[in-house]
């Protein structure tokens, strides 16, 4: 099972893709699907009051402590 190793943000600071422990670079949408299918550990999919599903790390409030890939 993979974990998230780094994040790639756009110029607005929004996460657009992830680097996994296996070296894959995957889109936010692919990370969401892989998380829901149990392929990535250490993050979880949560739904807000508007019905939007987003990813958050299980051990922290945000992905701010993850290294950034440019």
PQR file with spaces between the fields and no chain letter, atoms N, CA, C, O and H, PARSE charges and radii, in Angstrom:
ATOM       1  N    UNK     1       0.852   -1.181    0.000 -0.4000 1.5000
ATOM       2  CA   UNK     1       0.000    0.000    0.000 -0.0000 2.0000
ATOM       3  C    UNK     1       0.896    1.243    0.000  0.5500 1.7000
ATOM       4  O    UNK     1       1.935    1.272    0.659 -0.5500 1.4000
ATOM       5  N    UNK     2       0.485    2.247   -0.735 -0.4000 1.5000
ATOM       6  CA   UNK     2       1.270    3.476   -0.858 -0.0000 2.0000
ATOM       7  C    UNK     2       0.815    4.530    0.147  0.5500 1.7000
ATOM       8  O    UNK     2      -0.274    4.448    0.716 -0.5500 1.4000
ATOM       9  H    UNK     2      -0.359    2.223   -1.271  0.4000 1.0000
ATOM      10  N    UNK     3       1.671    5.511    0.345 -0.4000 1.5000
ATOM      11  CA   UNK     3       1.345    6.695    1.130 -0.0000 2.0000
ATOM      12  C    UNK     3       1.678    7.916    0.280  0.5500 1.7000
ATOM      13  O    UNK     3       2.285    7.791   -0.783 -0.5500 1.4000
ATOM      14  H    UNK     3       2.555    5.578   -0.117  0.4000 1.0000
ATOM      15  N    UNK     4       1.284    9.084    0.745 -0.4000 1.5000
ATOM      16  CA   UNK     4       1.613   10.330    0.054 -0.0000 2.0000
ATOM      17  C    UNK     4       2.977   10.801    0.543  0.5500 1.7000
ATOM      18  O    UNK     4       3.226   10.878    1.746 -0.5500 1.4000
ATOM      19  H    UNK     4       0.790    9.186    1.609  0.4000 1.0000
ATOM      20  N    UNK     5       3.859   11.115   -0.409 -0.4000 1.5000
ATOM      21  CA   UNK     5       5.220   11.541   -0.072 -0.0000 2.0000
ATOM      22  C    UNK     5       5.419   13.037   -0.281  0.5500 1.7000
ATOM      23  O    UNK     5       6.221   13.654    0.420 -0.5500 1.4000
ATOM      24  H    UNK     5       3.658   11.052   -1.386  0.4000 1.0000
ATOM      25  N    UNK     6       4.699   13.632   -1.239 -0.4000 1.5000
ATOM      26  CA   UNK     6       4.858   15.056   -1.543 -0.0000 2.0000
ATOM      27  C    UNK     6       3.614   15.552   -2.280  0.5500 1.7000
ATOM      28  O    UNK     6       2.807   14.760   -2.765 -0.5500 1.4000
ATOM      29  H    UNK     6       4.047   13.130   -1.809  0.4000 1.0000
ATOM      30  N    UNK     7       3.477   16.865   -2.353 -0.4000 1.5000
ATOM      31  CA   UNK     7       2.340   17.477   -3.045 -0.0000 2.0000
ATOM      32  C    UNK     7       2.834   18.462   -4.099  0.5500 1.7000
ATOM      33  O    UNK     7       3.936   19.001   -3.993 -0.5500 1.4000
ATOM      34  H    UNK     7       4.133   17.508   -1.958  0.4000 1.0000
ATOM      35  N    UNK     8       2.014   18.687   -5.106 -0.4000 1.5000
ATOM      36  CA   UNK     8       2.286   19.696   -6.130 -0.0000 2.0000
ATOM      37  C    UNK     8       1.133   20.687   -6.096  0.5500 1.7000
ATOM      38  O    UNK     8      -0.028   20.308   -6.252 -0.5500 1.4000
ATOM      39  H    UNK     8       1.119   18.250   -5.192  0.4000 1.0000
ATOM      40  N    UNK     9       1.456   21.946   -5.892 -0.4000 1.5000
ATOM      41  CA   UNK     9       0.431   22.991   -5.777 -0.0000 2.0000
ATOM      42  C    UNK     9       0.464   23.916   -6.986  0.5500 1.7000
ATOM      43  O    UNK     9       1.512   24.112   -7.602 -0.5500 1.4000
ATOM      44  H    UNK     9       2.399   22.253   -5.765  0.4000 1.0000
ATOM      45  N    UNK    10      -0.690   24.482   -7.320 -0.4000 1.5000
ATOM      46  CA   UNK    10      -0.734   25.488   -8.377 -0.0000 2.0000
ATOM      47  C    UNK    10      -0.352   26.846   -7.790  0.5500 1.7000
ATOM      48  O    UNK    10      -0.028   26.945   -6.606 -0.5500 1.4000
ATOM      49  H    UNK    10      -1.541   24.323   -6.820  0.4000 1.0000
ATOM      50  N    UNK    11      -0.390   27.879   -8.608 -0.4000 1.5000
ATOM      51  CA   UNK    11       0.043   29.207   -8.130 -0.0000 2.0000
ATOM      52  C    UNK    11      -0.932   29.825   -7.126  0.5500 1.7000
ATOM      53  O    UNK    11      -0.623   30.859   -6.535 -0.5500 1.4000
ATOM      54  H    UNK    11      -0.653   27.799   -9.569  0.4000 1.0000
ATOM      55  N    UNK    12      -2.090   29.219   -6.925 -0.4000 1.5000
ATOM      56  CA   UNK    12      -3.029   29.672   -5.896 -0.0000 2.0000
ATOM      57  C    UNK    12      -2.805   28.946   -4.574  0.5500 1.7000
ATOM      58  O    UNK    12      -3.445   29.258   -3.570 -0.5500 1.4000
ATOM      59  H    UNK    12      -2.341   28.379   -7.406  0.4000 1.0000
ATOM      60  N    UNK    13      -1.882   27.964   -4.578 -0.4000 1.5000
ATOM      61  CA   UNK    13      -1.606   27.187   -3.377 -0.0000 2.0000
ATOM      62  C    UNK    13      -2.477   25.958   -3.220  0.5500 1.7000
ATOM      63  O    UNK    13      -2.397   25.270   -2.203 -0.5500 1.4000
ATOM      64  H    UNK    13      -1.362   27.709   -5.394  0.4000 1.0000
ATOM      65  N    UNK    14      -3.310   25.670   -4.215 -0.4000 1.5000
ATOM      66  CA   UNK    14      -4.180   24.506   -4.165 -0.0000 2.0000
ATOM      67  C    UNK    14      -3.425   23.265   -4.634  0.5500 1.7000
ATOM      68  O    UNK    14      -2.647   23.328   -5.586 -0.5500 1.4000
ATOM      69  H    UNK    14      -3.374   26.229   -5.041  0.4000 1.0000
ATOM      70  N    UNK    15      -3.652   22.162   -3.977 -0.4000 1.5000
ATOM      71  CA   UNK    15      -3.001   20.911   -4.370 -0.0000 2.0000
ATOM      72  C    UNK    15      -3.628   20.420   -5.668  0.5500 1.7000
ATOM      73  O    UNK    15      -4.848   20.298   -5.776 -0.5500 1.4000
ATOM      74  H    UNK    15      -4.284   22.111   -3.203  0.4000 1.0000
ATOM      75  N    UNK    16      -2.776   20.142   -6.652 -0.4000 1.5000
ATOM      76  CA   UNK    16      -3.277   19.632   -7.929 -0.0000 2.0000
ATOM      77  C    UNK    16      -2.828   18.202   -8.196  0.5500 1.7000
ATOM      78  O    UNK    16      -3.454   17.496   -8.987 -0.5500 1.4000
ATOM      79  H    UNK    16      -1.784   20.242   -6.564  0.4000 1.0000
ATOM      80  N    UNK    17      -1.750   17.764   -7.546 -0.4000 1.5000
ATOM      81  CA   UNK    17      -1.317   16.377   -7.698 -0.0000 2.0000
ATOM      82  C    UNK    17      -0.471   15.968   -6.503  0.5500 1.7000
ATOM      83  O    UNK    17      -0.039   16.796   -5.701 -0.5500 1.4000
ATOM      84  H    UNK    17      -1.241   18.338   -6.904  0.4000 1.0000
ATOM      85  N    UNK    18      -0.253   14.667   -6.413 -0.4000 1.5000
ATOM      86  CA   UNK    18       0.506   14.084   -5.310 -0.0000 2.0000
ATOM      87  C    UNK    18       1.611   13.197   -5.866  0.5500 1.7000
ATOM      88  O    UNK    18       1.500   12.666   -6.971 -0.5500 1.4000
ATOM      89  H    UNK    18      -0.605   13.995   -7.064  0.4000 1.0000
ATOM      90  N    UNK    19       2.666   13.046   -5.095 -0.4000 1.5000
ATOM      91  CA   UNK    19       3.700   12.050   -5.365 -0.0000 2.0000
ATOM      92  C    UNK    19       3.527   10.978   -4.293  0.5500 1.7000
ATOM      93  O    UNK    19       3.475   11.281   -3.101 -0.5500 1.4000
ATOM      94  H    UNK    19       2.755   13.478   -4.198  0.4000 1.0000
ATOM      95  N    UNK    20       3.440    9.727   -4.730 -0.4000 1.5000
ATOM      96  CA   UNK    20       3.246    8.639   -3.778 -0.0000 2.0000
ATOM      97  C    UNK    20       4.581    8.043   -3.361  0.5500 1.7000
ATOM      98  O    UNK    20       5.618    8.316   -3.965 -0.5500 1.4000
ATOM      99  H    UNK    20       3.483    9.481   -5.698  0.4000 1.0000
ATOM     100  N    UNK    21       4.536    7.235   -2.330 -0.4000 1.5000
ATOM     101  CA   UNK    21       5.741    6.554   -1.854 -0.0000 2.0000
ATOM     102  C    UNK    21       6.297    5.605   -2.901  0.5500 1.7000
ATOM     103  O    UNK    21       7.476    5.255   -2.852 -0.5500 1.4000
ATOM     104  H    UNK    21       3.693    7.013   -1.839  0.4000 1.0000
ATOM     105  N    UNK    22       5.473    5.186   -3.840 -0.4000 1.5000
ATOM     106  CA   UNK    22       5.913    4.311   -4.921 -0.0000 2.0000
ATOM     107  C    UNK    22       6.480    5.075   -6.108  0.5500 1.7000
ATOM     108  O    UNK    22       6.883    4.476   -7.105 -0.5500 1.4000
ATOM     109  H    UNK    22       4.515    5.471   -3.880  0.4000 1.0000
ATOM     110  N    UNK    23       6.509    6.425   -5.996 -0.4000 1.5000
ATOM     111  CA   UNK    23       7.073    7.240   -7.061 -0.0000 2.0000
ATOM     112  C    UNK    23       6.076    7.682   -8.116  0.5500 1.7000
ATOM     113  O    UNK    23       6.451    8.362   -9.070 -0.5500 1.4000
ATOM     114  H    UNK    23       6.181    6.911   -5.186  0.4000 1.0000
ATOM     115  N    UNK    24       4.817    7.309   -7.963 -0.4000 1.5000
ATOM     116  CA   UNK    24       3.807    7.742   -8.933 -0.0000 2.0000
ATOM     117  C    UNK    24       3.449    9.204   -8.698  0.5500 1.7000
ATOM     118  O    UNK    24       3.411    9.666   -7.558 -0.5500 1.4000
ATOM     119  H    UNK    24       4.512    6.756   -7.187  0.4000 1.0000
ATOM     120  N    UNK    25       3.188    9.922   -9.777 -0.4000 1.5000
ATOM     121  CA   UNK    25       2.625   11.267   -9.705 -0.0000 2.0000
ATOM     122  C    UNK    25       1.187   11.125  -10.166  0.5500 1.7000
ATOM     123  O    UNK    25       0.919   10.765  -11.313 -0.5500 1.4000
ATOM     124  H    UNK    25       3.219    9.546  -10.703  0.4000 1.0000
ATOM     125  N    UNK    26       0.265   11.413   -9.255 -0.4000 1.5000
ATOM     126  CA   UNK    26      -1.149   11.216   -9.552 -0.0000 2.0000
ATOM     127  C    UNK    26      -1.926   12.497   -9.297  0.5500 1.7000
ATOM     128  O    UNK    26      -1.575   13.291   -8.424 -0.5500 1.4000
ATOM     129  H    UNK    26       0.482   11.705   -8.324  0.4000 1.0000
ATOM     130  N    UNK    27      -2.980   12.684  -10.066 -0.4000 1.5000
ATOM     131  CA   UNK    27      -3.829   13.857   -9.905 -0.0000 2.0000
ATOM     132  C    UNK    27      -4.601   13.775   -8.590  0.5500 1.7000
ATOM     133  O    UNK    27      -4.685   12.720   -7.961 -0.5500 1.4000
ATOM     134  H    UNK    27      -3.266   12.039  -10.775  0.4000 1.0000
ATOM     135  N    UNK    28      -5.155   14.906   -8.197 -0.4000 1.5000
ATOM     136  CA   UNK    28      -5.970   14.946   -6.983 -0.0000 2.0000
ATOM     137  C    UNK    28      -7.123   13.962   -7.118  0.5500 1.7000
ATOM     138  O    UNK    28      -7.427   13.226   -6.180 -0.5500 1.4000
ATOM     139  H    UNK    28      -5.087   15.763   -8.708  0.4000 1.0000
ATOM     140  N    UNK    29      -7.769   13.947   -8.286 -0.4000 1.5000
ATOM     141  CA   UNK    29      -8.909   13.065   -8.525 -0.0000 2.0000
ATOM     142  C    UNK    29      -8.497   11.586   -8.419  0.5500 1.7000
ATOM     143  O    UNK    29      -9.220   10.786   -7.826 -0.5500 1.4000
ATOM     144  H    UNK    29      -7.522   14.546   -9.048  0.4000 1.0000
ATOM     145  N    UNK    30      -7.337   11.221   -8.993 -0.4000 1.5000
ATOM     146  CA   UNK    30      -6.851    9.852   -8.922 -0.0000 2.0000
ATOM     147  C    UNK    30      -6.516    9.482   -7.474  0.5500 1.7000
ATOM     148  O    UNK    30      -6.796    8.364   -7.040 -0.5500 1.4000
ATOM     149  H    UNK    30      -6.749   11.871   -9.475  0.4000 1.0000
ATOM     150  N    UNK    31      -5.923   10.407   -6.731 -0.4000 1.5000
ATOM     151  CA   UNK    31      -5.628   10.159   -5.317 -0.0000 2.0000
ATOM     152  C    UNK    31      -6.911    9.928   -4.534  0.5500 1.7000
ATOM     153  O    UNK    31      -6.957    9.073   -3.650 -0.5500 1.4000
ATOM     154  H    UNK    31      -5.695   11.315   -7.083  0.4000 1.0000
ATOM     155  N    UNK    32      -7.938   10.678   -4.852 -0.4000 1.5000
ATOM     156  CA   UNK    32      -9.235   10.510   -4.199 -0.0000 2.0000
ATOM     157  C    UNK    32      -9.799    9.119   -4.493  0.5500 1.7000
ATOM     158  O    UNK    32     -10.274    8.436   -3.586 -0.5500 1.4000
ATOM     159  H    UNK    32      -7.901   11.373   -5.570  0.4000 1.0000
ATOM     160  N    UNK    33      -9.747    8.703   -5.748 -0.4000 1.5000
ATOM     161  CA   UNK    33     -10.252    7.376   -6.121 -0.0000 2.0000
ATOM     162  C    UNK    33      -9.428    6.275   -5.463  0.5500 1.7000
ATOM     163  O    UNK    33      -9.988    5.308   -4.947 -0.5500 1.4000
ATOM     164  H    UNK    33      -9.361    9.258   -6.485  0.4000 1.0000
ATOM     165  N    UNK    34      -8.094    6.415   -5.476 -0.4000 1.5000
ATOM     166  CA   UNK    34      -7.233    5.402   -4.866 -0.0000 2.0000
ATOM     167  C    UNK    34      -7.450    5.317   -3.360  0.5500 1.7000
ATOM     168  O    UNK    34      -7.407    4.228   -2.788 -0.5500 1.4000
ATOM     169  H    UNK    34      -7.639    7.201   -5.895  0.4000 1.0000
ATOM     170  N    UNK    35      -7.682    6.452   -2.719 -0.4000 1.5000
ATOM     171  CA   UNK    35      -7.957    6.466   -1.281 -0.0000 2.0000
ATOM     172  C    UNK    35      -9.274    5.760   -0.980  0.5500 1.7000
ATOM     173  O    UNK    35      -9.358    4.953   -0.055 -0.5500 1.4000
ATOM     174  H    UNK    35      -7.718    7.337   -3.184  0.4000 1.0000
ATOM     175  N    UNK    36     -10.291    6.069   -1.764 -0.4000 1.5000
ATOM     176  CA   UNK    36     -11.597    5.434   -1.558 -0.0000 2.0000
ATOM     177  C    UNK    36     -11.539    3.931   -1.811  0.5500 1.7000
ATOM     178  O    UNK    36     -12.305    3.174   -1.216 -0.5500 1.4000
ATOM     179  H    UNK    36     -10.222    6.725   -2.515  0.4000 1.0000
ATOM     180  N    UNK    37     -10.632    3.491   -2.694 -0.4000 1.5000
ATOM     181  CA   UNK    37     -10.483    2.070   -3.002 -0.0000 2.0000
ATOM     182  C    UNK    37      -9.480    1.362   -2.086  0.5500 1.7000
ATOM     183  O    UNK    37      -9.196    0.179   -2.275 -0.5500 1.4000
ATOM     184  H    UNK    37     -10.009    4.106   -3.178  0.4000 1.0000
ATOM     185  N    UNK    38      -8.943    2.084   -1.095 -0.4000 1.5000
ATOM     186  CA   UNK    38      -8.047    1.493   -0.123 -0.0000 2.0000
ATOM     187  C    UNK    38      -6.627    1.269   -0.620  0.5500 1.7000
ATOM     188  O    UNK    38      -5.898    0.462   -0.044 -0.5500 1.4000
ATOM     189  H    UNK    38      -9.174    3.045   -0.942  0.4000 1.0000
ATOM     190  N    UNK    39      -6.216    1.969   -1.682 -0.4000 1.5000
ATOM     191  CA   UNK    39      -4.883    1.787   -2.248 -0.0000 2.0000
ATOM     192  C    UNK    39      -3.843    2.725   -1.647  0.5500 1.7000
ATOM     193  O    UNK    39      -2.643    2.472   -1.761 -0.5500 1.4000
ATOM     194  H    UNK    39      -6.809    2.625   -2.150  0.4000 1.0000
ATOM     195  N    UNK    40      -4.291    3.809   -1.007 -0.4000 1.5000
ATOM     196  CA   UNK    40      -3.387    4.768   -0.375 -0.0000 2.0000
ATOM     197  C    UNK    40      -3.766    4.866    1.094  0.5500 1.7000
ATOM     198  O    UNK    40      -4.938    5.041    1.429 -0.5500 1.4000
ATOM     199  H    UNK    40      -5.265    4.014   -0.915  0.4000 1.0000
ATOM     200  N    UNK    41      -2.789    4.753    1.958 -0.4000 1.5000
ATOM     201  CA   UNK    41      -3.051    4.855    3.391 -0.0000 2.0000
ATOM     202  C    UNK    41      -2.511    6.173    3.933  0.5500 1.7000
ATOM     203  O    UNK    41      -1.658    6.808    3.312 -0.5500 1.4000
ATOM     204  H    UNK    41      -1.837    4.610    1.687  0.4000 1.0000
ATOM     205  N    UNK    42      -3.007    6.570    5.074 -0.4000 1.5000
ATOM     206  CA   UNK    42      -2.532    7.786    5.727 -0.0000 2.0000
ATOM     207  C    UNK    42      -3.309    9.039    5.375  0.5500 1.7000
ATOM     208  O    UNK    42      -3.061   10.102    5.943 -0.5500 1.4000
ATOM     209  H    UNK    42      -3.700    6.054    5.578  0.4000 1.0000
ATOM     210  N    UNK    43      -4.246    8.928    4.447 -0.4000 1.5000
ATOM     211  CA   UNK    43      -5.127   10.050    4.127 -0.0000 2.0000
ATOM     212  C    UNK    43      -6.550    9.521    4.070  0.5500 1.7000
ATOM     213  O    UNK    43      -6.778    8.322    3.910 -0.5500 1.4000
ATOM     214  H    UNK    43      -4.448    8.064    3.985  0.4000 1.0000
ATOM     215  N    UNK    44      -7.501   10.433    4.204 -0.4000 1.5000
ATOM     216  CA   UNK    44      -8.891   10.030    4.149 -0.0000 2.0000
ATOM     217  C    UNK    44      -9.701   11.021    3.338  0.5500 1.7000
ATOM     218  O    UNK    44      -9.366   12.203    3.259 -0.5500 1.4000
ATOM     219  H    UNK    44      -7.316   11.407    4.335  0.4000 1.0000
ATOM     220  N    UNK    45     -10.759   10.530    2.743 -0.4000 1.5000
ATOM     221  CA   UNK    45     -11.683   11.363    1.983 -0.0000 2.0000
ATOM     222  C    UNK    45     -12.798   11.808    2.922  0.5500 1.7000
ATOM     223  O    UNK    45     -13.402   10.987    3.612 -0.5500 1.4000
ATOM     224  H    UNK    45     -11.031    9.570    2.807  0.4000 1.0000
ATOM     225  N    UNK    46     -13.065   13.095    2.943 -0.4000 1.5000
ATOM     226  CA   UNK    46     -14.129   13.635    3.791 -0.0000 2.0000
ATOM     227  C    UNK    46     -15.063   14.493    2.942  0.5500 1.7000
ATOM     228  O    UNK    46     -14.644   15.109    1.961 -0.5500 1.4000
ATOM     229  H    UNK    46     -12.575   13.762    2.383  0.4000 1.0000
ATOM     230  N    UNK    47     -16.312   14.522    3.329 -0.4000 1.5000
ATOM     231  CA   UNK    47     -17.308   15.303    2.609 -0.0000 2.0000
ATOM     232  C    UNK    47     -17.724   16.492    3.460  0.5500 1.7000
ATOM     233  O    UNK    47     -18.065   16.335    4.632 -0.5500 1.4000
ATOM     234  H    UNK    47     -16.653   14.023    4.125  0.4000 1.0000
ATOM     235  N    UNK    48     -17.697   17.695    2.861 -0.4000 1.5000
ATOM     236  CA   UNK    48     -18.100   18.882    3.614 -0.0000 2.0000
ATOM     237  C    UNK    48     -19.613   19.075    3.524  0.5500 1.7000
ATOM     238  O    UNK    48     -20.307   18.266    2.909 -0.5500 1.4000
ATOM     239  H    UNK    48     -17.420   17.823    1.909  0.4000 1.0000
ATOM     240  N    UNK    49     -20.122   20.134    4.129 -0.4000 1.5000
ATOM     241  CA   UNK    49     -21.566   20.369    4.177 -0.0000 2.0000
ATOM     242  C    UNK    49     -22.164   20.634    2.803  0.5500 1.7000
ATOM     243  O    UNK    49     -23.367   20.456    2.612 -0.5500 1.4000
ATOM     244  H    UNK    49     -19.558   20.792    4.629  0.4000 1.0000
ATOM     245  N    UNK    50     -21.338   21.060    1.834 -0.4000 1.5000
ATOM     246  CA   UNK    50     -21.818   21.310    0.473 -0.0000 2.0000
ATOM     247  C    UNK    50     -21.773   20.063   -0.395  0.5500 1.7000
ATOM     248  O    UNK    50     -22.187   20.104   -1.554 -0.5500 1.4000
ATOM     249  H    UNK    50     -20.360   21.205    1.989  0.4000 1.0000
ATOM     250  N    UNK    51     -21.278   18.954    0.147 -0.4000 1.5000
ATOM     251  CA   UNK    51     -21.190   17.715   -0.598 -0.0000 2.0000
ATOM     252  C    UNK    51     -19.880   17.529   -1.336  0.5500 1.7000
ATOM     253  O    UNK    51     -19.701   16.531   -2.034 -0.5500 1.4000
ATOM     254  H    UNK    51     -20.942   18.921    1.089  0.4000 1.0000
ATOM     255  N    UNK    52     -18.959   18.477   -1.193 -0.4000 1.5000
ATOM     256  CA   UNK    52     -17.663   18.383   -1.843 -0.0000 2.0000
ATOM     257  C    UNK    52     -16.780   17.406   -1.069  0.5500 1.7000
ATOM     258  O    UNK    52     -16.656   17.496    0.152 -0.5500 1.4000
ATOM     259  H    UNK    52     -19.105   19.288   -0.626  0.4000 1.0000
ATOM     260  N    UNK    53     -16.172   16.478   -1.794 -0.4000 1.5000
ATOM     261  CA   UNK    53     -15.288   15.499   -1.163 -0.0000 2.0000
ATOM     262  C    UNK    53     -13.851   15.965   -1.346  0.5500 1.7000
ATOM     263  O    UNK    53     -13.434   16.312   -2.451 -0.5500 1.4000
ATOM     264  H    UNK    53     -16.272   16.406   -2.786  0.4000 1.0000
ATOM     265  N    UNK    54     -13.102   15.970   -0.252 -0.4000 1.5000
ATOM     266  CA   UNK    54     -11.701   16.375   -0.319 -0.0000 2.0000
ATOM     267  C    UNK    54     -10.855   15.408    0.508  0.5500 1.7000
ATOM     268  O    UNK    54     -11.373   14.602    1.281 -0.5500 1.4000
ATOM     269  H    UNK    54     -13.441   15.688    0.646  0.4000 1.0000
ATOM     270  N    UNK    55      -9.556   15.512    0.323 -0.4000 1.5000
ATOM     271  CA   UNK    55      -8.621   14.650    1.021 -0.0000 2.0000
ATOM     272  C    UNK    55      -7.964   15.391    2.165  0.5500 1.7000
ATOM     273  O    UNK    55      -7.635   16.571    2.046 -0.5500 1.4000
ATOM     274  H    UNK    55      -9.135   16.166   -0.305  0.4000 1.0000
ATOM     275  N    UNK    56      -7.773   14.693    3.281 -0.4000 1.5000
ATOM     276  CA   UNK    56      -7.018   15.248    4.404 -0.0000 2.0000
ATOM     277  C    UNK    56      -6.119   14.148    4.956  0.5500 1.7000
ATOM     278  O    UNK    56      -6.484   12.972    4.922 -0.5500 1.4000
ATOM     279  H    UNK    56      -8.040   13.734    3.378  0.4000 1.0000
ATOM     280  N    UNK    57      -4.957   14.519    5.461 -0.4000 1.5000
ATOM     281  CA   UNK    57      -4.106   13.502    6.093 -0.0000 2.0000
ATOM     282  C    UNK    57      -4.722   13.056    7.414  0.5500 1.7000
ATOM     283  O    UNK    57      -5.361   13.848    8.107 -0.5500 1.4000
ATOM     284  H    UNK    57      -4.661   15.474    5.488  0.4000 1.0000
ATOM     285  N    UNK    58      -4.530   11.798    7.754 -0.4000 1.5000
ATOM     286  CA   UNK    58      -5.105   11.277    9.001 -0.0000 2.0000
ATOM     287  C    UNK    58      -4.413   11.816   10.237  0.5500 1.7000
ATOM     288  O    UNK    58      -5.047   11.947   11.284 -0.5500 1.4000
ATOM     289  H    UNK    58      -4.011   11.155    7.191  0.4000 1.0000
ATOM     290  N    UNK    59      -3.123   12.135   10.144 -0.4000 1.5000
ATOM     291  CA   UNK    59      -2.356   12.533   11.318 -0.0000 2.0000
ATOM     292  C    UNK    59      -2.219   14.049   11.476  0.5500 1.7000
ATOM     293  O    UNK    59      -1.597   14.506   12.434 -0.5500 1.4000
ATOM     294  H    UNK    59      -2.608   12.029    9.293  0.4000 1.0000
ATOM     295  N    UNK    60      -2.785   14.838   10.558 -0.4000 1.5000
ATOM     296  CA   UNK    60      -2.626   16.295   10.622 -0.0000 2.0000
ATOM     297  C    UNK    60      -3.876   16.963   10.064  0.5500 1.7000
ATOM     298  O    UNK    60      -4.749   16.310    9.493 -0.5500 1.4000
ATOM     299  H    UNK    60      -3.290   14.467    9.780  0.4000 1.0000
ATOM     300  N    UNK    61      -3.939   18.277   10.242 -0.4000 1.5000
ATOM     301  CA   UNK    61      -5.084   19.042    9.755 -0.0000 2.0000
ATOM     302  C    UNK    61      -4.971   19.402    8.273  0.5500 1.7000
ATOM     303  O    UNK    61      -5.977   19.686    7.622 -0.5500 1.4000
ATOM     304  H    UNK    61      -3.230   18.807   10.705  0.4000 1.0000
ATOM     305  N    UNK    62      -3.742   19.391    7.739 -0.4000 1.5000
ATOM     306  CA   UNK    62      -3.548   19.794    6.339 -0.0000 2.0000
ATOM     307  C    UNK    62      -2.307   19.124    5.765  0.5500 1.7000
ATOM     308  O    UNK    62      -1.585   18.415    6.465 -0.5500 1.4000
ATOM     309  H    UNK    62      -2.925   19.160    8.268  0.4000 1.0000
ATOM     310  N    UNK    63      -2.078   19.357    4.500 -0.4000 1.5000
ATOM     311  CA   UNK    63      -0.905   18.820    3.821 -0.0000 2.0000
ATOM     312  C    UNK    63       0.270   19.800    3.863  0.5500 1.7000
ATOM     313  O    UNK    63       1.239   19.628    3.124 -0.5500 1.4000
ATOM     314  H    UNK    63      -2.665   19.933    3.931  0.4000 1.0000
ATOM     315  N    UNK    64       0.197   20.818    4.712 -0.4000 1.5000
ATOM     316  CA   UNK    64       1.239   21.855    4.759 -0.0000 2.0000
ATOM     317  C    UNK    64       2.615   21.320    5.127  0.5500 1.7000
ATOM     318  O    UNK    64       3.620   21.893    4.704 -0.5500 1.4000
ATOM     319  H    UNK    64      -0.591   20.957    5.312  0.4000 1.0000
ATOM     320  N    UNK    65       2.695   20.245    5.896 -0.4000 1.5000
ATOM     321  CA   UNK    65       4.001   19.723    6.299 -0.0000 2.0000
ATOM     322  C    UNK    65       4.614   18.770    5.258  0.5500 1.7000
ATOM     323  O    UNK    65       5.741   18.308    5.433 -0.5500 1.4000
ATOM     324  H    UNK    65       1.879   19.779    6.240  0.4000 1.0000
ATOM     325  N    UNK    66       3.884   18.481    4.190 -0.4000 1.5000
ATOM     326  CA   UNK    66       4.410   17.632    3.126 -0.0000 2.0000
ATOM     327  C    UNK    66       5.315   18.454    2.215  0.5500 1.7000
ATOM     328  O    UNK    66       5.034   19.627    1.970 -0.5500 1.4000
ATOM     329  H    UNK    66       2.969   18.857    4.048  0.4000 1.0000
ATOM     330  N    UNK    67       6.401   17.861    1.706 -0.4000 1.5000
ATOM     331  CA   UNK    67       7.263   18.594    0.779 -0.0000 2.0000
ATOM     332  C    UNK    67       6.508   18.977   -0.488  0.5500 1.7000
ATOM     333  O    UNK    67       5.606   18.259   -0.919 -0.5500 1.4000
ATOM     334  H    UNK    67       6.630   16.908    1.905  0.4000 1.0000
ATOM     335  N    UNK    68       6.872   20.094   -1.074 -0.4000 1.5000
ATOM     336  CA   UNK    68       6.261   20.545   -2.317 -0.0000 2.0000
ATOM     337  C    UNK    68       7.131   20.158   -3.498  0.5500 1.7000
ATOM     338  O    UNK    68       8.358   20.243   -3.430 -0.5500 1.4000
ATOM     339  H    UNK    68       7.605   20.677   -0.723  0.4000 1.0000
ATOM     340  N    UNK    69       6.501   19.738   -4.566 -0.4000 1.5000
ATOM     341  CA   UNK    69       7.183   19.413   -5.813 -0.0000 2.0000
ATOM     342  C    UNK    69       6.832   20.491   -6.815  0.5500 1.7000
ATOM     343  O    UNK    69       5.666   20.864   -6.946 -0.5500 1.4000
ATOM     344  H    UNK    69       5.505   19.669   -4.621  0.4000 1.0000
ATOM     345  N    UNK    70       7.822   20.992   -7.518 -0.4000 1.5000
ATOM     346  CA   UNK    70       7.559   22.054   -8.484 -0.0000 2.0000
ATOM     347  C    UNK    70       7.797   21.553   -9.890  0.5500 1.7000
ATOM     348  O    UNK    70       7.628   22.305  -10.850 -0.5500 1.4000
ATOM     349  H    UNK    70       8.769   20.689   -7.411  0.4000 1.0000
